Amino acid sequence: AEQGVHVRRTDLPGGACLLTLREAAPGERDDLRRRGQLLATVSHELRTPLTSIVGYSELLAELGDDELSPEARRLVSIVRRHVDRELQLVDDLLTLAHLDGPLMPPERLPVDLAGLARPLVRGAADEIDGVVSVTLEATSVPRVAGDVHGLSQVLQVLLSNALKFTPPGGSVVVRVRQERHEVVLEVEDDGIGIADHEQPHVFEALFRGAEAVRRQIQGAGLGLAIANAVVEGLDGTLEVESELGSGSVFRVRLPAMPADTTSVIAVPTQR
Ligand code: ADP
């Protein structure tokens, strides 16, 4: 906060903390880089054994009924569920360490957000199977400069939050539209909502709302921090509007690419 530089501090387990590099004062940068590298290394080291636990439990689950009792099968599936959650957590930490670190700039290719949203929304609707209604309202929009992986992750985070924070019978609507020079991607739900005083904190790593904790809704508080870092890395913004008890809207705004960009990129071998 000295020299008028705003440093965003995100506390992590074990006293570690992530500071957004772009906003750090010059003297802090080496320290930040080391912390980011430590987090990346530790996450990576944790990932390897977890991946083999997944592999071995898959092999175990494939054993026939003569080799695996029903009780053993049940235990294997519990191991699998826990290790999947752990792997997701480690992957989220790894993503966050990379997004926060002094890394390569994100890939910038033309992405059609409406096209990207369609299969993801359909997949989510299939998975939730009518417990919450999920719909997509999309118009044809200009492309945005981004990477498909990062943008998919953003939509996945917003969608899965909307679904997990919306009780059965509720509805989730995903919208994609153009507003002047921006493409807007919006995920609206009529779920539990977020208290006014919590809204400024939801994009901080490890923040979890009081209602989320009280209702014992699963999560580590990393999803929105990741989504926010991806969107900011693409010169966009992520905003929230919400009312406790009524629902939430999360809105991504990204600069639209000029209309002729698509055709240039679509014919890369043209001479
Ligand atoms: P997690 O979902 O793992 O808790 P996130 O970073 O994705 O972590 O979200 C942080 C917090 O923001 C959540 O714990 C919850 O309090 C709040 N939140 C996020 N999305 C929603 C939503 N759609 N409705 C209500 N609360 C939400």
Boltz pocket constraint, residues with backbone or C-beta under 6 A from the ligand:
constraints:
  - pocket:
      binder: B
      contacts: [[A, 157], [A, 158], [A, 161], [A, 162], [A, 163], [A, 165], [A, 189], [A, 191], [A, 192], [A, 193], [A, 194], [A, 202], [A, 204], [A, 207], [A, 208], [A, 209], [A, 210], [A, 211], [A, 212], [A, 217], [A, 218], [A, 219], [A, 220], [A, 221], [A, 222], [A, 223], [A, 224], [A, 225], [A, 247], [A, 248]]
      max_distance: 6.0
